């Protein structure tokens, strides 16, 4: 299911990512959800989460202290 607000994101995303990265994640997830709707529900959610994390990793990097910061 697409996420309407960042607060609706999975707990690990909220815990690990700062607000700008959460926004990137949410937008990428929702876009993937809409683009791959023809997949079965379980696969669709898995694919959308993979796309969302890939988008975060393209725009942010994790510091040695474990913080995600913009590139």
CHARMM internal coordinates of N, CA and C (Angstrom, degrees):
IC EDIT
DIST 1 N 1 CA 1.4320
DIST 1 CA 1 C 1.5197
ANGL 1 N 1 CA 1 C 109.87
DIST 1 C 2 N 1.2931
ANGL 1 CA 1 C 2 N 118.05
DIHE 1 N 1 CA 1 C 2 N 135.24
DIST 2 N 2 CA 1.4687
ANGL 1 C 2 N 2 CA 120.46
DIHE 1 CA 1 C 2 N 2 CA 177.68
DIST 2 CA 2 C 1.5343
ANGL 2 N 2 CA 2 C 110.65
DIHE 1 C 2 N 2 CA 2 C -62.49
DIST 2 C 3 N 1.3026
ANGL 2 CA 2 C 3 N 115.03
DIHE 2 N 2 CA 2 C 3 N 155.50
DIST 3 N 3 CA 1.4590
ANGL 2 C 3 N 3 CA 121.45
DIHE 2 CA 2 C 3 N 3 CA -179.55
DIST 3 CA 3 C 1.5234
ANGL 3 N 3 CA 3 C 109.53
DIHE 2 C 3 N 3 CA 3 C -102.02
DIST 3 C 4 N 1.3236
ANGL 3 CA 3 C 4 N 116.91
DIHE 3 N 3 CA 3 C 4 N 124.21
DIST 4 N 4 CA 1.4612
ANGL 3 C 4 N 4 CA 121.82
DIHE 3 CA 3 C 4 N 4 CA -179.01
DIST 4 CA 4 C 1.5311
ANGL 4 N 4 CA 4 C 111.57
DIHE 3 C 4 N 4 CA 4 C -77.99
DIST 4 C 5 N 1.3389
ANGL 4 CA 4 C 5 N 115.70
DIHE 4 N 4 CA 4 C 5 N -33.80
DIST 5 N 5 CA 1.4596
ANGL 4 C 5 N 5 CA 120.58
DIHE 4 CA 4 C 5 N 5 CA -176.74
DIST 5 CA 5 C 1.5281
ANGL 5 N 5 CA 5 C 109.11
DIHE 4 C 5 N 5 CA 5 C -138.05
DIST 5 C 6 N 1.3168
ANGL 5 CA 5 C 6 N 116.11
DIHE 5 N 5 CA 5 C 6 N 156.42
DIST 6 N 6 CA 1.4625
ANGL 5 C 6 N 6 CA 119.50
DIHE 5 CA 5 C 6 N 6 CA 178.78
DIST 6 CA 6 C 1.5234
ANGL 6 N 6 CA 6 C 111.45
DIHE 5 C 6 N 6 CA 6 C -59.93
DIST 6 C 7 N 1.3071
ANGL 6 CA 6 C 7 N 118.50
DIHE 6 N 6 CA 6 C 7 N -35.50
DIST 7 N 7 CA 1.4666
ANGL 6 C 7 N 7 CA 122.01
DIHE 6 CA 6 C 7 N 7 CA -178.25
DIST 7 CA 7 C 1.5259
ANGL 7 N 7 CA 7 C 111.83
DIHE 6 C 7 N 7 CA 7 C -61.75
DIST 7 C 8 N 1.3194
ANGL 7 CA 7 C 8 N 117.17
DIHE 7 N 7 CA 7 C 8 N -19.05
DIST 8 N 8 CA 1.4657
ANGL 7 C 8 N 8 CA 122.07
DIHE 7 CA 7 C 8 N 8 CA 179.48
DIST 8 CA 8 C 1.5289
ANGL 8 N 8 CA 8 C 112.96
DIHE 7 C 8 N 8 CA 8 C -84.70
DIST 8 C 9 N 1.3198
ANGL 8 CA 8 C 9 N 117.63
DIHE 8 N 8 CA 8 C 9 N -7.28
DIST 9 N 9 CA 1.4647
ANGL 8 C 9 N 9 CA 121.62
DIHE 8 CA 8 C 9 N 9 CA -177.76
DIST 9 CA 9 C 1.5311
ANGL 9 N 9 CA 9 C 110.81
DIHE 8 C 9 N 9 CA 9 C -65.45
DIST 9 C 10 N 1.3393
ANGL 9 CA 9 C 10 N 117.26
DIHE 9 N 9 CA 9 C 10 N 161.08
DIST 10 N 10 CA 1.4639
ANGL 9 C 10 N 10 CA 120.12
DIHE 9 CA 9 C 10 N 10 CA 177.47
DIST 10 CA 10 C 1.5371
ANGL 10 N 10 CA 10 C 111.47
DIHE 9 C 10 N 10 CA 10 C -57.61
DIST 10 C 11 N 1.3037
ANGL 10 CA 10 C 11 N 115.23
DIHE 10 N 10 CA 10 C 11 N 150.01
DIST 11 N 11 CA 1.4677
ANGL 10 C 11 N 11 CA 121.38
DIHE 10 CA 10 C 11 N 11 CA -176.39
DIST 11 CA 11 C 1.5231
ANGL 11 N 11 CA 11 C 112.90
DIHE 10 C 11 N 11 CA 11 C -54.54
DIST 11 C 12 N 1.3473
ANGL 11 CA 11 C 12 N 117.40
DIHE 11 N 11 CA 11 C 12 N -41.84
DIST 12 N 12 CA 1.4664
ANGL 11 C 12 N 12 CA 118.96
DIHE 11 CA 11 C 12 N 12 CA -178.66
DIST 12 CA 12 C 1.5282
ANGL 12 N 12 CA 12 C 111.77
DIHE 11 C 12 N 12 CA 12 C -64.59
DIST 12 C 13 N 1.3098
ANGL 12 CA 12 C 13 N 118.05
DIHE 12 N 12 CA 12 C 13 N -33.27
DIST 13 N 13 CA 1.4675
ANGL 12 C 13 N 13 CA 121.42
DIHE 12 CA 12 C 13 N 13 CA 178.07
DIST 13 CA 13 C 1.5256
ANGL 13 N 13 CA 13 C 109.28
DIHE 12 C 13 N 13 CA 13 C -68.93
DIST 13 C 14 N 1.3254
ANGL 13 CA 13 C 14 N 116.73
DIHE 13 N 13 CA 13 C 14 N -45.34
DIST 14 N 14 CA 1.4586
ANGL 13 C 14 N 14 CA 120.52
DIHE 13 CA 13 C 14 N 14 CA 179.38
DIST 14 CA 14 C 1.5230
ANGL 14 N 14 CA 14 C 111.71
DIHE 13 C 14 N 14 CA 14 C -62.98
DIST 14 C 15 N 1.3286
ANGL 14 CA 14 C 15 N 116.00
DIHE 14 N 14 CA 14 C 15 N -38.44
DIST 15 N 15 CA 1.4646
ANGL 14 C 15 N 15 CA 120.90
DIHE 14 CA 14 C 15 N 15 CA -177.58
DIST 15 CA 15 C 1.5294
ANGL 15 N 15 CA 15 C 111.95
DIHE 14 C 15 N 15 CA 15 C -73.42
DIST 15 C 16 N 1.3309
ANGL 15 CA 15 C 16 N 117.22
DIHE 15 N 15 CA 15 C 16 N -40.41
DIST 16 N 16 CA 1.4577
ANGL 15 C 16 N 16 CA 121.06
DIHE 15 CA 15 C 16 N 16 CA -171.17
DIST 16 CA 16 C 1.5266
ANGL 16 N 16 CA 16 C 115.12
DIHE 15 C 16 N 16 CA 16 C -90.43
DIST 16 C 17 N 1.3359
ANGL 16 CA 16 C 17 N 117.73
DIHE 16 N 16 CA 16 C 17 N -26.09
DIST 17 N 17 CA 1.4587
ANGL 16 C 17 N 17 CA 119.93
DIHE 16 CA 16 C 17 N 17 CA -171.74
DIST 17 CA 17 C 1.5205
ANGL 17 N 17 CA 17 C 112.19
DIHE 16 C 17 N 17 CA 17 C -110.39
DIST 17 C 18 N 1.3479
ANGL 17 CA 17 C 18 N 116.76
DIHE 17 N 17 CA 17 C 18 N 141.53
DIST 18 N 18 CA 1.4610
ANGL 17 C 18 N 18 CA 119.50
DIHE 17 CA 17 C 18 N 18 CA 172.99
DIST 18 CA 18 C 1.5327
ANGL 18 N 18 CA 18 C 109.61
DIHE 17 C 18 N 18 CA 18 C -72.15
DIST 18 C 19 N 1.3096
ANGL 18 CA 18 C 19 N 116.53
DIHE 18 N 18 CA 18 C 19 N 166.06
DIST 19 N 19 CA 1.4670
ANGL 18 C 19 N 19 CA 122.05
DIHE 18 CA 18 C 19 N 19 CA -175.48
DIST 19 CA 19 C 1.5291
ANGL 19 N 19 CA 19 C 113.87
DIHE 18 C 19 N 19 CA 19 C -51.65
DIST 19 C 20 N 1.3428
ANGL 19 CA 19 C 20 N 120.17
DIHE 19 N 19 CA 19 C 20 N -45.15
DIST 20 N 20 CA 1.4741
ANGL 19 C 20 N 20 CA 118.05
DIHE 19 CA 19 C 20 N 20 CA -179.90
DIST 20 CA 20 C 1.5341
ANGL 20 N 20 CA 20 C 112.91
DIHE 19 C 20 N 20 CA 20 C -63.27
DIST 20 C 21 N 1.3248
ANGL 20 CA 20 C 21 N 117.08
DIHE 20 N 20 CA 20 C 21 N -35.83
DIST 21 N 21 CA 1.4636
ANGL 20 C 21 N 21 CA 120.54
DIHE 20 CA 20 C 21 N 21 CA 178.15
DIST 21 CA 21 C 1.5276
ANGL 21 N 21 CA 21 C 110.57
DIHE 20 C 21 N 21 CA 21 C -73.14
DIST 21 C 22 N 1.3229
ANGL 21 CA 21 C 22 N 117.36
DIHE 21 N 21 CA 21 C 22 N -33.59
DIST 22 N 22 CA 1.4611
ANGL 21 C 22 N 22 CA 120.54
DIHE 21 CA 21 C 22 N 22 CA 174.97
DIST 22 CA 22 C 1.5217
ANGL 22 N 22 CA 22 C 110.14
DIHE 21 C 22 N 22 CA 22 C -62.10
DIST 22 C 23 N 1.3184
ANGL 22 CA 22 C 23 N 116.34
DIHE 22 N 22 CA 22 C 23 N -41.10
DIST 23 N 23 CA 1.4647
ANGL 22 C 23 N 23 CA 120.87
DIHE 22 CA 22 C 23 N 23 CA 178.71
DIST 23 CA 23 C 1.5294
ANGL 23 N 23 CA 23 C 110.34
DIHE 22 C 23 N 23 CA 23 C -63.03
DIST 23 C 24 N 1.3351
ANGL 23 CA 23 C 24 N 116.78
DIHE 23 N 23 CA 23 C 24 N -43.20
DIST 24 N 24 CA 1.4656
ANGL 23 C 24 N 24 CA 121.54
DIHE 23 CA 23 C 24 N 24 CA 176.94
DIST 24 CA 24 C 1.5198
ANGL 24 N 24 CA 24 C 109.76
DIHE 23 C 24 N 24 CA 24 C -60.03
DIST 24 C 25 N 1.3161
ANGL 24 CA 24 C 25 N 116.71
DIHE 24 N 24 CA 24 C 25 N -46.48
DIST 25 N 25 CA 1.4619
ANGL 24 C 25 N 25 CA 122.19
DIHE 24 CA 24 C 25 N 25 CA -179.85
DIST 25 CA 25 C 1.5255
ANGL 25 N 25 CA 25 C 110.39
DIHE 24 C 25 N 25 CA 25 C -59.46
DIST 25 C 26 N 1.3324
ANGL 25 CA 25 C 26 N 116.61
DIHE 25 N 25 CA 25 C 26 N -49.84
DIST 26 N 26 CA 1.4687
ANGL 25 C 26 N 26 CA 121.36
DIHE 25 CA 25 C 26 N 26 CA -176.79
DIST 26 CA 26 C 1.5255
ANGL 26 N 26 CA 26 C 111.16
DIHE 25 C 26 N 26 CA 26 C -61.16
DIST 26 C 27 N 1.3185
ANGL 26 CA 26 C 27 N 117.01
DIHE 26 N 26 CA 26 C 27 N -45.81
DIST 27 N 27 CA 1.4689
ANGL 26 C 27 N 27 CA 120.11
DIHE 26 CA 26 C 27 N 27 CA -179.18
DIST 27 CA 27 C 1.5280
ANGL 27 N 27 CA 27 C 111.21
DIHE 26 C 27 N 27 CA 27 C -65.07
DIST 27 C 28 N 1.3293
ANGL 27 CA 27 C 28 N 117.36
DIHE 27 N 27 CA 27 C 28 N -41.88
DIST 28 N 28 CA 1.4616
ANGL 27 C 28 N 28 CA 120.37
DIHE 27 CA 27 C 28 N 28 CA 179.47
DIST 28 CA 28 C 1.5223
ANGL 28 N 28 CA 28 C 111.07
DIHE 27 C 28 N 28 CA 28 C -66.96
DIST 28 C 29 N 1.3300
ANGL 28 CA 28 C 29 N 116.96
DIHE 28 N 28 CA 28 C 29 N -42.05
DIST 29 N 29 CA 1.4614
ANGL 28 C 29 N 29 CA 120.88
DIHE 28 CA 28 C 29 N 29 CA 177.78
DIST 29 CA 29 C 1.5230
ANGL 29 N 29 CA 29 C 110.22
DIHE 28 C 29 N 29 CA 29 C -59.38
DIST 29 C 30 N 1.3249
ANGL 29 CA 29 C 30 N 116.71
DIHE 29 N 29 CA 29 C 30 N -50.12
DIST 30 N 30 CA 1.4636
ANGL 29 C 30 N 30 CA 120.64
DIHE 29 CA 29 C 30 N 30 CA -177.77
DIST 30 CA 30 C 1.5251
ANGL 30 N 30 CA 30 C 111.63
DIHE 29 C 30 N 30 CA 30 C -62.79
DIST 30 C 31 N 1.3207
ANGL 30 CA 30 C 31 N 116.85
DIHE 30 N 30 CA 30 C 31 N -38.91
DIST 31 N 31 CA 1.4587
ANGL 30 C 31 N 31 CA 120.89
DIHE 30 CA 30 C 31 N 31 CA 178.16
DIST 31 CA 31 C 1.5309
ANGL 31 N 31 CA 31 C 110.46
DIHE 30 C 31 N 31 CA 31 C -64.62
DIST 31 C 32 N 1.3325
ANGL 31 CA 31 C 32 N 116.64
DIHE 31 N 31 CA 31 C 32 N -45.51
DIST 32 N 32 CA 1.4672
ANGL 31 C 32 N 32 CA 120.16
DIHE 31 CA 31 C 32 N 32 CA 178.78
DIST 32 CA 32 C 1.5274
ANGL 32 N 32 CA 32 C 110.00
DIHE 31 C 32 N 32 CA 32 C -63.56
DIST 32 C 33 N 1.3141
ANGL 32 CA 32 C 33 N 117.29
DIHE 32 N 32 CA 32 C 33 N -40.97
DIST 33 N 33 CA 1.4645
ANGL 32 C 33 N 33 CA 121.35
DIHE 32 CA 32 C 33 N 33 CA 179.09
DIST 33 CA 33 C 1.5253
ANGL 33 N 33 CA 33 C 109.89
DIHE 32 C 33 N 33 CA 33 C -57.05
DIST 33 C 34 N 1.3197
ANGL 33 CA 33 C 34 N 116.15
DIHE 33 N 33 CA 33 C 34 N -45.82
DIST 34 N 34 CA 1.4702
ANGL 33 C 34 N 34 CA 120.47
DIHE 33 CA 33 C 34 N 34 CA -178.99
DIST 34 CA 34 C 1.5242
ANGL 34 N 34 CA 34 C 112.18
DIHE 33 C 34 N 34 CA 34 C -69.70
DIST 34 C 35 N 1.3174
ANGL 34 CA 34 C 35 N 117.51
DIHE 34 N 34 CA 34 C 35 N -35.25
DIST 35 N 35 CA 1.4670
ANGL 34 C 35 N 35 CA 120.99
DIHE 34 CA 34 C 35 N 35 CA -177.55
DIST 35 CA 35 C 1.5256
ANGL 35 N 35 CA 35 C 113.68
DIHE 34 C 35 N 35 CA 35 C -78.58
DIST 35 C 36 N 1.3188
ANGL 35 CA 35 C 36 N 117.89
DIHE 35 N 35 CA 35 C 36 N -25.99
DIST 36 N 36 CA 1.4676
ANGL 35 C 36 N 36 CA 121.24
DIHE 35 CA 35 C 36 N 36 CA -176.53
DIST 36 CA 36 C 1.5244
ANGL 36 N 36 CA 36 C 112.36
DIHE 35 C 36 N 36 CA 36 C -113.69
DIST 36 C 37 N 1.3174
ANGL 36 CA 36 C 37 N 117.54
DIHE 36 N 36 CA 36 C 37 N 25.75
DIST 37 N 37 CA 1.4696
ANGL 36 C 37 N 37 CA 122.29
DIHE 36 CA 36 C 37 N 37 CA -176.53
DIST 37 CA 37 C 1.5211
ANGL 37 N 37 CA 37 C 114.09
DIHE 36 C 37 N 37 CA 37 C -55.55
DIST 37 C 38 N 1.3225
ANGL 37 CA 37 C 38 N 117.77
DIHE 37 N 37 CA 37 C 38 N -25.72
DIST 38 N 38 CA 1.4627
ANGL 37 C 38 N 38 CA 119.94
DIHE 37 CA 37 C 38 N 38 CA -177.00
DIST 38 CA 38 C 1.5337
ANGL 38 N 38 CA 38 C 112.42
DIHE 37 C 38 N 38 CA 38 C -72.70
DIST 38 C 39 N 1.3198
ANGL 38 CA 38 C 39 N 118.59
DIHE 38 N 38 CA 38 C 39 N -12.83
DIST 39 N 39 CA 1.4651
ANGL 38 C 39 N 39 CA 121.41
DIHE 38 CA 38 C 39 N 39 CA 177.96
DIST 39 CA 39 C 1.5259
ANGL 39 N 39 CA 39 C 109.51
DIHE 38 C 39 N 39 CA 39 C -73.34
DIST 39 C 40 N 1.3408
ANGL 39 CA 39 C 40 N 115.95
DIHE 39 N 39 CA 39 C 40 N 158.43
DIST 40 N 40 CA 1.4617
ANGL 39 C 40 N 40 CA 117.90
DIHE 39 CA 39 C 40 N 40 CA 177.04
DIST 40 CA 40 C 1.5301
ANGL 40 N 40 CA 40 C 109.10
DIHE 39 C 40 N 40 CA 40 C -65.79
DIST 40 C 41 N 1.3032
ANGL 40 CA 40 C 41 N 116.71
DIHE 40 N 40 CA 40 C 41 N 157.77
DIST 41 N 41 CA 1.4661
ANGL 40 C 41 N 41 CA 122.57
DIHE 40 CA 40 C 41 N 41 CA -169.73
DIST 41 CA 41 C 1.5282
ANGL 41 N 41 CA 41 C 113.30
DIHE 40 C 41 N 41 CA 41 C -56.11
DIST 41 C 42 N 1.3163
ANGL 41 CA 41 C 42 N 117.54
DIHE 41 N 41 CA 41 C 42 N -45.69
DIST 42 N 42 CA 1.4700
ANGL 41 C 42 N 42 CA 120.19
DIHE 41 CA 41 C 42 N 42 CA -178.29
DIST 42 CA 42 C 1.5201
ANGL 42 N 42 CA 42 C 111.02
DIHE 41 C 42 N 42 CA 42 C -66.05
DIST 42 C 43 N 1.3134
ANGL 42 CA 42 C 43 N 116.88
DIHE 42 N 42 CA 42 C 43 N -45.31
DIST 43 N 43 CA 1.4636
ANGL 42 C 43 N 43 CA 120.49
DIHE 42 CA 42 C 43 N 43 CA 178.80
DIST 43 CA 43 C 1.5198
ANGL 43 N 43 CA 43 C 110.76
DIHE 42 C 43 N 43 CA 43 C -65.54
DIST 43 C 44 N 1.3094
ANGL 43 CA 43 C 44 N 117.05
DIHE 43 N 43 CA 43 C 44 N -38.18
DIST 44 N 44 CA 1.4598
ANGL 43 C 44 N 44 CA 121.28
DIHE 43 CA 43 C 44 N 44 CA -179.66
DIST 44 CA 44 C 1.5233
ANGL 44 N 44 CA 44 C 111.02
DIHE 43 C 44 N 44 CA 44 C -60.00
DIST 44 C 45 N 1.3020
ANGL 44 CA 44 C 45 N 117.37
DIHE 44 N 44 CA 44 C 45 N -46.99
DIST 45 N 45 CA 1.4645
ANGL 44 C 45 N 45 CA 120.10
DIHE 44 CA 44 C 45 N 45 CA -179.92
DIST 45 CA 45 C 1.5248
ANGL 45 N 45 CA 45 C 110.99
DIHE 44 C 45 N 45 CA 45 C -64.74
DIST 45 C 46 N 1.3305
ANGL 45 CA 45 C 46 N 117.74
DIHE 45 N 45 CA 45 C 46 N -42.67
DIST 46 N 46 CA 1.4690
ANGL 45 C 46 N 46 CA 121.22
DIHE 45 CA 45 C 46 N 46 CA 178.41
DIST 46 CA 46 C 1.5240
ANGL 46 N 46 CA 46 C 110.83
DIHE 45 C 46 N 46 CA 46 C -60.49
DIST 46 C 47 N 1.3222
ANGL 46 CA 46 C 47 N 116.83
DIHE 46 N 46 CA 46 C 47 N -46.83
DIST 47 N 47 CA 1.4642
ANGL 46 C 47 N 47 CA 120.98
DIHE 46 CA 46 C 47 N 47 CA -179.55
DIST 47 CA 47 C 1.5235
ANGL 47 N 47 CA 47 C 110.64
DIHE 46 C 47 N 47 CA 47 C -63.47
DIST 47 C 48 N 1.3200
ANGL 47 CA 47 C 48 N 116.92
DIHE 47 N 47 CA 47 C 48 N -43.32
DIST 48 N 48 CA 1.4583
ANGL 47 C 48 N 48 CA 120.00
DIHE 47 CA 47 C 48 N 48 CA -179.18
DIST 48 CA 48 C 1.5263
ANGL 48 N 48 CA 48 C 111.26
DIHE 47 C 48 N 48 CA 48 C -62.87
DIST 48 C 49 N 1.3395
ANGL 48 CA 48 C 49 N 118.34
DIHE 48 N 48 CA 48 C 49 N -38.96
DIST 49 N 49 CA 1.4661
ANGL 48 C 49 N 49 CA 120.55
DIHE 48 CA 48 C 49 N 49 CA 177.11
DIST 49 CA 49 C 1.5364
ANGL 49 N 49 CA 49 C 110.65
DIHE 48 C 49 N 49 CA 49 C -67.01
DIST 49 C 50 N 1.3175
ANGL 49 CA 49 C 50 N 117.76
DIHE 49 N 49 CA 49 C 50 N -40.12
DIST 50 N 50 CA 1.4693
ANGL 49 C 50 N 50 CA 120.30
DIHE 49 CA 49 C 50 N 50 CA 177.65
DIST 50 CA 50 C 1.5200
ANGL 50 N 50 CA 50 C 111.38
DIHE 49 C 50 N 50 CA 50 C -62.55
DIST 50 C 51 N 1.3119
ANGL 50 CA 50 C 51 N 117.16
DIHE 50 N 50 CA 50 C 51 N -43.77
DIST 51 N 51 CA 1.4718
ANGL 50 C 51 N 51 CA 121.55
DIHE 50 CA 50 C 51 N 51 CA 178.31
DIST 51 CA 51 C 1.5281
ANGL 51 N 51 CA 51 C 109.84
DIHE 50 C 51 N 51 CA 51 C -62.76
DIST 51 C 52 N 1.3188
ANGL 51 CA 51 C 52 N 116.51
DIHE 51 N 51 CA 51 C 52 N -42.48
DIST 52 N 52 CA 1.4617
ANGL 51 C 52 N 52 CA 120.34
DIHE 51 CA 51 C 52 N 52 CA -178.73
DIST 52 CA 52 C 1.5296
ANGL 52 N 52 CA 52 C 111.44
DIHE 51 C 52 N 52 CA 52 C -63.26
DIST 52 C 53 N 1.3381
ANGL 52 CA 52 C 53 N 117.64
DIHE 52 N 52 CA 52 C 53 N -44.77
DIST 53 N 53 CA 1.4612
ANGL 52 C 53 N 53 CA 119.74
DIHE 52 CA 52 C 53 N 53 CA 178.18
DIST 53 CA 53 C 1.5253
ANGL 53 N 53 CA 53 C 111.09
DIHE 52 C 53 N 53 CA 53 C -64.74
DIST 53 C 54 N 1.3264
ANGL 53 CA 53 C 54 N 117.12
DIHE 53 N 53 CA 53 C 54 N -39.17
DIST 54 N 54 CA 1.4704
ANGL 53 C 54 N 54 CA 120.03
DIHE 53 CA 53 C 54 N 54 CA 178.20
DIST 54 CA 54 C 1.5207
ANGL 54 N 54 CA 54 C 110.37
DIHE 53 C 54 N 54 CA 54 C -61.46
DIST 54 C 55 N 1.3117
ANGL 54 CA 54 C 55 N 117.50
DIHE 54 N 54 CA 54 C 55 N -39.08
DIST 55 N 55 CA 1.4568
ANGL 54 C 55 N 55 CA 120.98
DIHE 54 CA 54 C 55 N 55 CA 178.14
DIST 55 CA 55 C 1.5248
ANGL 55 N 55 CA 55 C 111.28
DIHE 54 C 55 N 55 CA 55 C -64.72
DIST 55 C 56 N 1.3161
ANGL 55 CA 55 C 56 N 116.66
DIHE 55 N 55 CA 55 C 56 N -43.07
DIST 56 N 56 CA 1.4698
ANGL 55 C 56 N 56 CA 120.01
DIHE 55 CA 55 C 56 N 56 CA 176.75
DIST 56 CA 56 C 1.5276
ANGL 56 N 56 CA 56 C 109.60
DIHE 55 C 56 N 56 CA 56 C -60.12
DIST 56 C 57 N 1.3280
ANGL 56 CA 56 C 57 N 116.96
DIHE 56 N 56 CA 56 C 57 N -46.22
DIST 57 N 57 CA 1.4683
ANGL 56 C 57 N 57 CA 120.91
DIHE 56 CA 56 C 57 N 57 CA -177.65
DIST 57 CA 57 C 1.5280
ANGL 57 N 57 CA 57 C 112.56
DIHE 56 C 57 N 57 CA 57 C -66.20
DIST 57 C 58 N 1.3127
ANGL 57 CA 57 C 58 N 118.41
DIHE 57 N 57 CA 57 C 58 N -22.89
DIST 58 N 58 CA 1.4638
ANGL 57 C 58 N 58 CA 121.35
DIHE 57 CA 57 C 58 N 58 CA 176.66
DIST 58 CA 58 C 1.5174
ANGL 58 N 58 CA 58 C 111.90
DIHE 57 C 58 N 58 CA 58 C -79.23
DIST 58 C 59 N 1.3173
ANGL 58 CA 58 C 59 N 117.24
DIHE 58 N 58 CA 58 C 59 N -23.96
DIST 59 N 59 CA 1.4566
ANGL 58 C 59 N 59 CA 120.98
DIHE 58 CA 58 C 59 N 59 CA -174.54
DIST 59 CA 59 C 1.5241
ANGL 59 N 59 CA 59 C 114.77
DIHE 58 C 59 N 59 CA 59 C -112.44
DIST 59 C 60 N 1.3184
ANGL 59 CA 59 C 60 N 116.57
DIHE 59 N 59 CA 59 C 60 N -11.34
DIST 60 N 60 CA 1.4623
ANGL 59 C 60 N 60 CA 122.29
DIHE 59 CA 59 C 60 N 60 CA -178.21
DIST 60 CA 60 C 1.5225
ANGL 60 N 60 CA 60 C 108.51
DIHE 59 C 60 N 60 CA 60 C -137.34
DIST 60 C 61 N 1.3184
ANGL 60 CA 60 C 61 N 116.30
DIHE 60 N 60 CA 60 C 61 N 160.40
DIST 61 N 61 CA 1.4630
ANGL 60 C 61 N 61 CA 119.53
DIHE 60 CA 60 C 61 N 61 CA 171.75
DIST 61 CA 61 C 1.5224
ANGL 61 N 61 CA 61 C 108.31
DIHE 60 C 61 N 61 CA 61 C -135.50
DIST 61 C 62 N 1.3122
ANGL 61 CA 61 C 62 N 114.32
DIHE 61 N 61 CA 61 C 62 N 156.66
DIST 62 N 62 CA 1.4571
ANGL 61 C 62 N 62 CA 121.15
DIHE 61 CA 61 C 62 N 62 CA -177.67
DIST 62 CA 62 C 1.5223
ANGL 62 N 62 CA 62 C 108.54
DIHE 61 C 62 N 62 CA 62 C -94.83
DIST 62 C 63 N 1.3200
ANGL 62 CA 62 C 63 N 116.34
DIHE 62 N 62 CA 62 C 63 N 126.55
DIST 63 N 63 CA 1.4599
ANGL 62 C 63 N 63 CA 121.04
DIHE 62 CA 62 C 63 N 63 CA 179.14
DIST 63 CA 63 C 1.5284
ANGL 63 N 63 CA 63 C 109.58
DIHE 62 C 63 N 63 CA 63 C -76.54
DIST 63 C 64 N 1.3303
ANGL 63 CA 63 C 64 N 116.64
DIHE 63 N 63 CA 63 C 64 N 165.58
DIST 64 N 64 CA 1.4635
ANGL 63 C 64 N 64 CA 118.72
DIHE 63 CA 63 C 64 N 64 CA 176.58
DIST 64 CA 64 C 1.5306
ANGL 64 N 64 CA 64 C 113.22
DIHE 63 C 64 N 64 CA 64 C -57.99
DIST 64 C 65 N 1.3288
ANGL 64 CA 64 C 65 N 117.11
DIHE 64 N 64 CA 64 C 65 N -22.85
DIST 65 N 65 CA 1.4648
ANGL 64 C 65 N 65 CA 120.96
DIHE 64 CA 64 C 65 N 65 CA 178.37
DIST 65 CA 65 C 1.5228
ANGL 65 N 65 CA 65 C 112.06
DIHE 64 C 65 N 65 CA 65 C -86.33
DIST 65 C 66 N 1.3460
ANGL 65 CA 65 C 66 N 116.69
DIHE 65 N 65 CA 65 C 66 N 2.18
DIST 66 N 66 CA 1.4482
ANGL 65 C 66 N 66 CA 120.59
DIHE 65 CA 65 C 66 N 66 CA 176.08
DIST 66 CA 66 C 1.5142
ANGL 66 N 66 CA 66 C 115.61
DIHE 65 C 66 N 66 CA 66 C 88.02
DIST 66 C 67 N 1.3256
ANGL 66 CA 66 C 67 N 117.63
DIHE 66 N 66 CA 66 C 67 N 10.59
DIST 67 N 67 CA 1.4566
ANGL 66 C 67 N 67 CA 120.96
DIHE 66 CA 66 C 67 N 67 CA 179.02
DIST 67 CA 67 C 1.5158
ANGL 67 N 67 CA 67 C 110.46
DIHE 66 C 67 N 67 CA 67 C -94.33
DIST 67 C 68 N 1.3385
ANGL 67 CA 67 C 68 N 116.38
DIHE 67 N 67 CA 67 C 68 N 139.87
DIST 68 N 68 CA 1.4529
ANGL 67 C 68 N 68 CA 121.36
DIHE 67 CA 67 C 68 N 68 CA 175.57
DIST 68 CA 68 C 1.5325
ANGL 68 N 68 CA 68 C 108.60
DIHE 67 C 68 N 68 CA 68 C -89.73
DIST 68 C 69 N 1.3348
ANGL 68 CA 68 C 69 N 115.71
DIHE 68 N 68 CA 68 C 69 N 125.20
DIST 69 N 69 CA 1.4646
ANGL 68 C 69 N 69 CA 120.76
DIHE 68 CA 68 C 69 N 69 CA -179.60
DIST 69 CA 69 C 1.5379
ANGL 69 N 69 CA 69 C 108.38
DIHE 68 C 69 N 69 CA 69 C -129.74
DIST 69 C 70 N 1.3414
ANGL 69 CA 69 C 70 N 116.72
DIHE 69 N 69 CA 69 C 70 N 152.92
DIST 70 N 70 CA 1.4587
ANGL 69 C 70 N 70 CA 119.85
DIHE 69 CA 69 C 70 N 70 CA 179.75
DIST 70 CA 70 C 1.5299
ANGL 70 N 70 CA 70 C 111.09
DIHE 69 C 70 N 70 CA 70 C -62.84
DIST 70 C 71 N 1.3062
ANGL 70 CA 70 C 71 N 116.46
DIHE 70 N 70 CA 70 C 71 N 148.80
DIST 71 N 71 CA 1.4703
ANGL 70 C 71 N 71 CA 121.04
DIHE 70 CA 70 C 71 N 71 CA 175.44
DIST 71 CA 71 C 1.5123
ANGL 71 N 71 CA 71 C 110.60
DIHE 70 C 71 N 71 CA 71 C -74.02
END
COOR INIT
IC SEED 1 N 1 CA 1 C
IC BUILD
